[in-house]
Amino acid sequence: MKFAEQGKTPLYFADEDGVLGIISVADIVKPTSEAAIKEFEAMGIEVVMLTGDNKKTAEAIRKQLNISRAVAEVLPQDKEREIRKIQEQGRKVAMIGDGINDAPALARADVGIAIGAGTDVAIESADIVLIRSDLLDAVTAVQLSKATLKNIKQNLFWAFIYNSIGIPLAAGVFFGILGWKLNPMFAGAAMSLSSVSVVSNALRLKFFKPVRMAKEALIVYSNETDIPANKERLTKNNNKNGGNEMNKVLTVEGMSCGHCKAAVEKALKAVDGVKNAVVDLEKKSANVTLNKEVNTDILTKAVTDAGYEVTNIE
C-alpha cells in the first residue's frame, strides 16, 4: 500500500500461481490546481474531490492539494448521487470533470464544467468547457459570472429609477400637484440617455480581469510571463539551477482547442533538453523551458510533425 499512500494507484498482475508484479499509475497534479482550490475557498466555495481511486490514494492527493473533503471509491452513479445529496441540502453545486464516468455528475450539477482535453461525452454533458484545461479558468468563470449578475442588477436598478421618475413625469402626474411637466424632446433625450447608460455599463464587462484573492497561493501564470512576480519566480529558478535554464516562446498557428494544446505540449516535451512546455491558446504561443541549448529547428520540427506551424520564435 506504499504506492497508494503516495497518491499512486497500484495495479496487480497475477496468474493462477500467484502475483507476478505490481505497477503504480498516477495522475500528475497540475501546478495551478492547488492555486485554483485556494481561490475557490477564498471566494467561500467549498471544494470536494470525487474520485474512483481507492481511499489511500485519494487521501494522499487530498493532503497534497489541501482539499477539505474527499470522497473516494465512487462509481459514476455514486458521483451523481453525492451531488444530489448536496443539492438536497439547498446548496448549489458546480461539477468539474473530464471523463466518461463524470458525465452523469456533470449533467446532475447546477453547473457542469468540462475540461477541454476531456472526452466528448463529458463535454456534451457540461454547460461550460475550459478550452485551456486549466482549473484557474474555472475560477475566472465563476468570477465573470458574478460580475455579469452584478452588472445586470445595476442595469435593472437604474432602468427602474429612470422609468419610475420619467414615466409619471411625462404622463403629467405631477402637473396638478407641483406644476411639473416634461417637454417631449427632453423626454426622448432622457429615454436615449437611459439606454446609453445601461449599454455603457454592460460594456464594462469587456474590461473584466480575474482577481486572485488567495495571496498565499503560489500561482503559476502560464501565459503571463510579463507579471513581475512571475519574472521573479523564473529568476529564482534560474539561480537555483546555476543559471542553466532558458526560455523560448514559439508562436504556433493552427491550434484551436484543448486537444491541440495537449498535442503541442506533448511534442515539445519529447524533445531532448526541454524541461517544460506550456501552450497558451489565446496568444497562440508555446512557452518552452530548456535546461540546455536546443536548436530552434528541432523545436520547429517537433511542432510541425505534430501538425502545426511555427511562425516565430523568441
C-alpha positions in Angstrom: 0.0 0.0 0.0 3.0 2.3 -0.1 2.1 3.4 -3.6 -1.4 4.3 -2.6 -0.1 6.4 0.3 2.0 8.3 -2.3 -1.1 9.1 -4.4 -0.5 6.3 -6.9 -2.9 3.6 -7.9 -1.4 0.1 -7.7 -2.2 -2.4 -10.4 -1.6 -6.1 -9.6 -0.7 -8.6 -12.3 -1.1 -12.3 -11.4 -1.7 -15.7 -12.9 -3.0 -19.0 -11.4 0.2 -19.4 -9.5 0.3 -16.0 -7.8 1.2 -12.4 -8.1 3.6 -11.5 -11.0 4.2 -7.9 -10.2 2.8 -4.5 -9.3 2.7 -1.4 -11.4 1.7 2.0 -10.0 -0.2 4.6 -12.0 -0.5 8.2 -11.0 -2.1 11.4 -12.5 0.3 14.4 -12.4 -1.2 17.3 -10.4 -1.0 20.4 -12.5 0.9 23.4 -11.0 -2.3 25.6 -11.0 -4.6 23.1 -9.3 -3.7 24.0 -5.7 -3.9 27.7 -6.5 -7.4 27.2 -8.1 -8.6 25.4 -4.9 -7.3 28.2 -2.7 -9.1 30.7 -4.9 -12.4 28.8 -4.6 -12.0 28.7 -0.9 -11.2 32.4 -0.7 -14.5 33.0 -2.5 -16.3 31.0 0.1 -16.8 28.0 -2.1 -16.3 24.5 -0.6 -14.2 22.1 -2.7 -15.0 18.4 -2.6 -12.9 15.8 -4.5 -14.9 12.9 -6.0 -12.8 10.1 -7.3 -13.0 6.4 -8.2 -9.5 5.8 -6.8 -9.0 3.9 -3.5 -9.2 5.8 -0.2 -5.5 5.9 0.5 -4.7 7.4 -3.0 -7.5 9.9 -2.6 -6.3 10.9 0.9 -2.7 11.4 -0.4 -4.0 13.7 -3.2 -6.3 15.5 -0.7 -3.4 16.3 1.6 -1.2 17.3 -1.3 -3.8 19.9 -2.6 -5.1 20.8 0.9 -8.7 19.9 0.0 -11.0 19.9 2.9 -13.0 16.8 1.9 -12.5 13.8 -0.5 -15.0 11.1 -1.4 -13.2 8.0 -2.8 -14.1 4.7 -4.5 -17.2 6.1 -6.1 -18.7 4.8 -9.3 -20.2 7.2 -11.9 -23.7 6.8 -10.4 -22.2 7.4 -7.0 -20.8 10.8 -8.1 -24.2 11.7 -9.3 -25.7 10.6 -6.0 -23.3 12.6 -4.0 -24.1 15.8 -5.9 -27.8 15.1 -5.4 -27.3 14.8 -1.7 -25.6 18.2 -1.6 -28.4 19.8 -3.7 -31.0 18.4 -1.3 -29.3 20.4 1.4 -30.3 23.5 -0.5 -26.8 24.2 -1.9 -25.8 24.9 -5.4 -23.2 22.6 -7.0 -20.7 23.1 -9.8 -19.0 19.9 -11.0 -15.7 19.9 -12.9 -14.8 16.7 -14.8 -13.2 15.3 -17.9 -14.1 11.6 -18.2 -16.9 9.4 -19.3 -17.5 8.5 -15.7 -18.1 12.2 -14.8 -20.9 12.7 -17.4 -23.8 11.7 -15.0 -22.5 14.1 -12.3 -21.9 16.9 -14.8 -25.5 16.6 -16.0 -26.9 16.5 -12.4 -24.9 19.5 -11.2 -26.4 23.0 -11.3 -23.4 24.0 -13.4 -21.3 21.4 -15.3 -17.8 22.4 -16.2 -15.8 20.1 -18.6 -12.1 20.1 -19.2 -11.4 20.9 -22.9 -9.0 17.9 -23.3 -11.6 15.5 -21.8 -13.9 13.1 -23.5 -16.7 14.1 -25.9 -19.3 12.7 -23.6 -18.2 14.9 -20.7 -18.0 18.0 -22.9 -21.6 17.3 -24.2 -22.9 16.9 -20.7 -21.4 20.2 -19.4 -22.6 23.7 -19.5 -19.1 25.2 -19.7 -16.0 23.9 -21.4 -12.5 25.1 -20.3 -10.6 25.4 -23.6 -7.2 25.6 -21.9 -7.8 22.7 -19.5 -6.7 24.9 -16.6 -8.6 24.9 -13.3 -7.8 28.6 -12.8 -10.1 29.2 -15.8 -12.9 27.7 -13.7 -12.2 30.3 -11.0 -12.3 33.0 -13.7 -15.6 31.6 -15.0 -17.2 32.0 -11.5 -15.8 35.5 -11.1 -17.0 36.5 -14.5 -20.5 35.1 -13.8 -20.7 37.1 -10.5 -19.6 40.2 -12.3 -22.2 39.7 -15.0 -25.0 39.2 -12.5 -23.8 42.3 -10.6 -23.9 44.3 -13.9 -27.5 43.0 -14.7 -28.7 44.1 -11.2 -27.1 47.5 -11.7 -28.8 48.0 -15.1 -32.2 46.9 -13.7 -31.8 49.4 -10.8 -31.0 52.3 -13.0 -33.7 51.4 -15.5 -36.2 51.2 -12.7 -35.2 54.6 -11.4 -35.4 56.2 -14.8 -38.8 54.8 -15.6 -40.3 55.3 -12.1 -39.4 59.0 -12.4 -39.6 59.7 -16.1 -42.9 57.9 -17.0 -45.1 59.6 -14.3 -43.5 63.0 -15.1 -44.1 62.5 -18.9 -47.7 61.4 -18.2 -48.4 64.7 -16.2 -48.9 63.0 -12.8 -47.0 65.8 -11.1 -48.6 68.7 -13.1 -51.7 69.1 -11.0 -49.7 68.9 -7.7 -46.4 70.6 -8.4 -46.9 72.0 -11.8 -44.2 69.8 -13.3 -44.3 68.9 -16.9 -41.8 67.4 -19.4 -41.1 68.6 -22.9 -41.4 65.7 -25.4 -37.9 66.5 -26.7 -36.4 66.2 -23.2 -38.4 63.0 -22.6 -36.9 61.5 -25.8 -33.4 62.6 -24.7 -34.0 61.1 -21.2 -35.0 57.7 -22.7 -32.0 57.7 -25.0 -29.7 58.6 -22.1 -31.2 55.7 -20.1 -30.4 53.3 -23.0 -26.9 54.7 -23.3 -26.1 54.4 -19.6 -27.4 50.8 -19.5 -25.4 49.7 -22.6 -22.3 51.5 -21.4 -22.4 49.8 -18.0 -22.8 46.4 -19.7 -19.8 47.1 -22.0 -17.6 47.5 -18.9 -17.5 43.7 -18.8 -15.1 43.8 -21.8 -12.5 45.1 -19.4 -13.1 42.3 -16.9 -10.0 40.8 -15.4 -9.9 37.9 -12.9 -8.9 38.8 -9.3 -6.6 36.5 -7.4 -7.8 36.6 -3.9 -5.7 33.8 -2.2 -2.5 35.8 -1.7 -0.7 32.8 -0.1 -1.3 30.6 -3.1 1.7 30.0 -5.5 0.0 30.8 -8.8 1.9 29.9 -12.0 0.6 32.1 -14.8 1.4 30.1 -17.8 0.6 32.9 -20.2 1.6 36.0 -18.2 5.4 35.9 -18.0 5.4 39.7 -18.0 4.0 39.8 -14.5 6.7 40.9 -12.0 6.0 38.1 -9.6 6.4 35.6 -12.4 9.6 37.1 -13.6 11.0 36.9 -10.0 10.0 33.2 -9.9 11.7 32.5 -13.2 14.9 34.3 -12.0 14.9 32.3 -8.7 14.6 29.1 -10.7 17.5 30.1 -12.9 19.7 30.9 -9.9 18.7 27.7 -8.2 19.8 25.7 -11.3 23.0 27.6 -11.8 21.5 29.8 -14.4 21.3 27.0 -17.0 17.5 27.3 -17.7 16.4 29.2 -20.7 13.0 30.2 -22.1 11.9 30.4 -25.7 8.4 31.5 -26.9 7.1 29.9 -30.0 4.2 31.4 -32.0 2.2 28.4 -33.2 -0.6 28.6 -35.8 -3.4 26.0 -36.2 -4.3 25.4 -32.6 -8.0 25.8 -31.7 -8.9 23.5 -28.7 -7.6 21.7 -25.7 -6.6 18.7 -27.8 -4.3 20.9 -29.9 -2.8 22.4 -26.8 -2.1 18.9 -25.4 -0.6 17.7 -28.7 1.8 20.6 -29.0 2.9 20.4 -25.4 3.5 16.6 -25.7 5.5 17.1 -28.9 7.8 19.8 -27.3 8.3 17.9 -24.0 9.5 14.9 -26.0 12.5 17.0 -27.3 15.7 16.3 -25.5 16.6 19.4 -23.5 13.1 20.6 -23.0 12.2 20.7 -19.3 8.6 22.0 -19.7 6.3 23.4 -22.3 3.1 25.4 -21.7 0.8 26.4 -24.5 -1.5 29.5 -24.4 -4.3 29.1 -27.0 -5.4 32.7 -26.7 -2.0 34.1 -27.6 -1.2 31.1 -29.9 2.1 30.7 -28.2 4.2 28.0 -26.5 6.4 28.9 -23.6 9.3 26.4 -23.6 11.7 26.0 -20.7 15.1 24.5 -21.6 17.7 23.0 -19.4 20.3 23.1 -22.2 20.7 24.7 -25.6 18.3 23.3 -28.2 18.4 24.3 -31.9 15.3 26.2 -32.9 15.0 24.0 -36.0 14.5 20.9 -33.7 11.7 22.7 -31.8 10.1 23.8 -35.1 10.3 20.2 -36.5 8.6 18.8 -33.3 5.7 21.2 -33.7 5.5 20.7 -37.5 5.4 16.9 -37.1 2.5 17.3 -34.6 0.6 19.0 -37.4 1.0 22.7 -36.6 3.0 25.6 -37.9 5.6 27.7 -36.1 5.7 31.3 -37.4 8.0 32.9 -34.9 10.5 32.0 -32.1 11.7 34.5 -29.5 
